[in-house]
Amino acid sequence: MTYFELVMPKMGESIIEATILRWTKNIGDFVDVDDTLVEIATDKVDTDVPSPVKGKLIKILFDENVVVPVGQSIAVIETEEDDSDNDSKATENLSSDNILTVSEAVTPVLKTESEKTSASIGKSIRFYSPLVKNMALKENITLDQLDAIPGTGMNGRLTKNDLLLYISQNNRKLKSDAYVQQPAITHTSGENEIIEMDRMRRLIADHMIMSKQTSAHVTSFVEADVTEIVHWREKVKASFEAKYHQKITFTPIFIQAVARALSDFPMINISVDGNKIIIKKDINIGMATALPSGNLIVPVIRNADRLNLVELTTKVNNLADRARNNQLKPEEIQGGTFTTTNVGTFGSIMGTPIINQPQVAILAIGAIKKKPAVVETAYGDLIAIRHLMFLSLSYDHRVVDGALGSSFLRRIADYFERFDVNQGF
């Protein structure tokens, strides 16, 4: 007989904690592999946590609505199988005396805050996470008002983004505390004001500083002529949507080219561990996606080099849609080996992005602009109106030299410019 400790999973590079929303199993229940045990939420995603083993749930270490650090044990499952090979913690001959009880595991500060919030917001048959409750409390939103707001989360749950949208529509200013993800403004003398960073912004800031301190950032630029891509997409987008029920954007076309370039330059698809270089065999491309709250999340397209354009389009649309609706699973924001960010979406013609650790490079895609350009023809050089865009690659100069980084970036641009306009789909 062995005892398996289920831990709070890591759901992204910058995620350090998550809130337990609801236990779907009770103490004494038997669970099978992949049975959902608990629903959890972070500032970026709501998700289910499945059981990795088969057995009997004998301990629940944290109550619902409690914030738990990543890696912390949250439940214990009694199993007859040998789980010594599992990544999670496992202990043998574990007695009930050395398993934390709920009251021992939950810190008084967190429990008091949860109780205080619940009491202040009142009682409802609808579930609200601690984050939503605190936001409502700070904005003086009543329980009746909360109950009337449509929820887009799992099973109609009211998410942070739903509440932010409601607040925005009512011209309210969101204030910050330990859980709220928007800045609070404190007015001082004159016209100056002090903006306190919210917790999410502090996490982003720490991650960005860590990346700059870890990697020697260098950025290279290239301009690509994407006229053929623009014309081809305009020509086929209606028939493409009619056939596959998917809108084709530039993103899957760009990601396809990036995946091909990564296959050509495997020393870009790497990470660094001390003095060791780890070459990734899988090409998993992250695409930075803007959320309604203004934050960014990076869902990952796994094995992007093995997907055709139709498959990439479906995957891109699905991930982007679920990201904006806070429905991504933890594994869908992990394991990226390279990241793209489309700064052109916001009107920028180029950018110098910060590397998403532990990767060693990130591509910024600028806005597509019509410009006069010299075009070589059989009759000589001509000046024509072309669709041009800048690409910029930030890379870790510890392991990626200028020749490699620039060659890789040029290869991406070459794939853009050599796009096959006669391909079928």
Secondary structure, 3 states (H helix, E strand, C coil): CEEEEEECCCCCCCCCEEEEEEECCCCCCEECCCCEEEEEECCCCEEEEECCCCEEEEEECCCCCCEEECCCEEEEEEECCCCCCCCCCEEECCCHHHCCCHHHHCCHHHHHHHHHHHHHHCCCCCCCCHHHHHHHHHCCCCHHHHHHCCCCCHHHCCCHHHHHHHHHHCCCCCCCCCCCCCCEEEECCCCCEEEECCHHHHHHHHHHHHHHHHCCEEEEEEEEECHHHHHHHHHHHHHHHHHHCCCCCHHHHHHHHHHHHHHHCCCCCEEEECCEEEECCCCCEEECEECCCCCEECCEECCHHHCCHHHHHHHHHHHHHHHHCCCCCHHHHCCCCEEEEEHHHHCCCCCCCCCCCCECEEEEECCCEEEEEEEEECCEEEEEEEEEEEEEEEEECCCCCHHHHHHHHHHHHHHHHCCCCCCCC
